[in-house]
Structure formats: C-alpha cells, structure tokens
C-alpha cells in the first residue's frame, strides 16, 4: 500500500513538473491563453478540464478498450459534452460574468486535445489504477498552470486579485490579450524546465512527449483497417495492370512476352546482359551498351502502346467527313458573293 502511495505521489509530481501537459508537452494551450485572464475564469477552466479529463479517461479505461480508435475518438467528444453541460450550467448560476467572458472556449473544452491524447496514449493500454493516477496527475498539472497564469495576468493586467483592487501603481493591460498569455507561458515554461534540469539533469523534460508512439499507433490502426501491409513503394506487376485493348493486341510477340514478365525480372535480365556482353565486342561497345541499358526507362513499352493507339485513332477518324451543322444552310457560303455582286452593280 505504501509503495502504491509513493508511486502515485511520484507520478503526481511528474505531472506537475517534468511532464506538465502545458509547459512541456504544449497541449491545451489555446484555452489557457484565451480564458485564464483572471483567477475566477482560471478556476472555471481548471475545474471543467479536470472533471472532463478524469471522467473520460476512467471511462475509456473501463469500457472503450475493445473499440477501434476511429470509434473511440468521437465518443470522447460526446462524453465531454455530457460532462461540460452540467458544469457549465453550475458556473453560469454562480459566476455568470466569468462564464460569459469565457465565450466559445468553455464549450470547446469538450474536444480538448489533452483528453484525446491521454486516453489514446495511456487509458486504453493500462489498468484502472494507473489510469486514475495519470488522469489526476495530468489534471493537477493543467489546473496548476491555469491558476498560476490566471493570477499573474490578473495582477499585472488589471491590478486586482479575485476582483479586489491591489492598488498597483503600474498596470500592463497587454497581459490580458492572447499574445500576453503566450509570452507569460513561454517564460514559465523556460523557468520550470531550467529548474527541473538543475535538480534532475537526467530527467530530459524536453522528451516528455514522444510523438513516435502516436505515429506507430496510427500506422497500426491504418494497417488493421486495410487488413494488409501497405507499402507505397512496392512495384506493381503486369497482373495488376488494366486489361488489354484491341490496339494492344496488335503489338509484336516480343513486346507481348516482355510485358508479361515482372519489371524486376526484366531489370535483372537487362543488368545481366549489360554485365556479361558478347565475347566479340570491344570495351567501348560494352560500356556503350551498359550505359544504354542503365538509361533505358521501364515505361518504353507503355509509351509505344500510347503511340499505337493514337495512330489507330487517327487512321479511323481522319478519313471520315465532318458532318455539317444544321444551323448553317447550304447556300450560306453563297450569300456573301451575291451581296458583293449587288454592291458592285449599285456602284456602277
């Protein structure tokens, strides 16, 4: 029991410090920058984010492990809306001004990237106790950053704390704008990272979020969806090519036999012929043949097919007379001549 408690507090410390979702992983920064302009709004943001993260992550660990990832992700948004609505109504009753100032960002917390990332990275792969520890640590780290940013921006930007005037001689309203929140987050992230590296040089906080595991999970999901190993650089054989047309059947027997063979076999034979020339050839001829074999592309036969089809099309339709349009009468071309004759008579 003591070991579990120690492990829980150790993970909680990592979530607040070296694996903080905002300061180190840069996740969920938009709500913090947009909403955390005062202590009241920061409390609303912290409570809603923690409630959604803990509730959805525990539910994903209990009931969503057997579903595919492309089914789980929309469910996270639905669960976020179900949790967001009652919490939004509660805060709208007790703090209507701060709730209205939050604007669209408070409902958008239902689709926070922090929830999707922790659910897909941890909840669906671990036990309930480990998932609860991860959710609490990540939620505590996110809430702490929200409260700290909200307090600092309210003090420096408005000169108040929880709506009480502090009587500061200088105020910086720029901290209340999004760029002020980004600047403050940058300084906080740099300071916390320097502190963590000084206390524990082996922690490597910059590697707290590794994108390779998510890339591998998406690749596995794509392969399971296709039910096959997808290789975009795999060479296709002529069996995968479209069926032959009557123009293609007119090719010579040598080209037909050459087309039925795989491209790799043709390339290998061409290379063998280039490497083993006839004994009666000179060195210059062998070098010339080797260069021609290396420079000869694989699409020569396809290009010849296109030319043969164009020639057949030209022979078929070039000799046919073009139909005369119905809008032009037979004597349309004779009218201008008649008009010129009449004009000439008038002039005479």
ABEGO torsion letter per residue (X at the ends): XAAAAAAAAAAAAAAABAABAAAAAGBGAAAAAAABABAAAAAAAAAAAAAAAAAAAAAAAAAAAABBAAAAAAAAAAAAAAAAAAAAAAAAAABAAAAAAAEAAAAAAAABAAAAAAAAAAAAABBAAAAAAAAAAAAAAAAAAAAAAAAAAAAAAAGBBGGBBAGBABBBAAAABAAAAAAAAAAAAAAAAAAAAAABAAAGAAAABBAAAAAAAAAAAAAAAAGBBBBAABBBBAAABBBBBAAAAABBAAAAAAAABBAAAAAAAAAAAAABBBAABBAAAAAAAAAAAAABBAAAAAAAAAAAAAAAAAAAAAABBBBBBAABBAAAAAAAAAAAAAAAAAAX
